[in-house]
Amino acid sequence: MVESTPGTTIVELADGVFARLHQGLTNAGIIVGDDGVLVIDSLRVPSFARDLIADVKRLTPKPIRWVVDTHSHWDHAWGNEEFPDATIIGHDNCRAEMLDVDLVEWWRNRAATSGMPWSEEARTVRVTPPSLTFDESMRLVLGGREVHLRWFGRAHTSGDIFIHLPAERLLFTGDVAQDGGVPFVQDGYVRDWVGTDGRLLELEPERFVSGHGPVGSFDALVEARDFIAMLAMSVQNAIVEGQDEATAGARTVEAMRERFGGWRGFERVEDSARYAYRQMKAAPDARPSELR
């Protein structure tokens, strides 16, 4: 096993491709090319990014040349400032969200008042958005390895991207899909999420690395799609039946408990359903921040 920061495990998925799994926190990816390293997600605050950099150095002396933000959320991208010599890559919408002062301050307040060990550090993070962005796709070649960056539509945020290694049949999904974990829905687009998941499945990866939790199989990716589809369908049915928000939330929990009750974070389903209810009843262009 590769030595790494306490609380983390580094798993080699293919030659030079690693998942850095952090128990209960945020995962990262590491891809070693001929001339440099690509890191997937810089983590929540600069100190976490520095630990990640130290772990990369344990794997290779090659410099980190690229950082890919799977999306804008603080726990994935607020370590960006620790990579001044790297090109930070993300979706157009990821950059826009990280430049949205109100959104950044909402996340900063949420992190800073959480009472967690990183709370004080979150107050002083210099949020650093991607400097290289794209709309639908980007292709990188690291030595002989192709790395495809894809955007399939809104889901967990407006700017979620997926890092696909087609030859290795590996996929990094950010927070759109987890193996046995309930995603954070209250910054998302539930109407669009199901379709985004469908396009994701068309890549047919053998394994995927999510932003949280263990490395998953293709079957687990299907389950992640089914979770969002069931959540959306249950809430939509509640609206059609004229249920109020509270009833829709409670009934969605009961409808999903048998299949998904053992998932990490299942206690968040009611709040997720209530948010989805508000979103589905709102105007199509309503921003998540207006619905929380």
Buried (B, 14 or more C-beta within 10 A) or exposed (E): EEEBBEEBBBBEBBEBBBBBBBEEBBBBBBBBBEEBBBBBBBBBBBBBBBBBBEBBEEBBEBEBBBBBBBBBBBBBBBBBBBBEEBBBBBBBBBBBBBEBEEBBEBBBEEBBEEEEEBBEBBEEBEBBBBEEBBEEEBEBEBEEBBBBBBBBBBBBBBBBBBBBBBEBBBBBBBBBBBBBBBBBBBBBBBBBBBBBBEBBBEBEBEBBBBBBBBBBBBEBBBBBBBBBBBBBEBBBBBBEEEBEBEEBBBBBBEBBEEEBEEBBBBEBBBBBBBBBBBBBEEEEEEBBEEBE
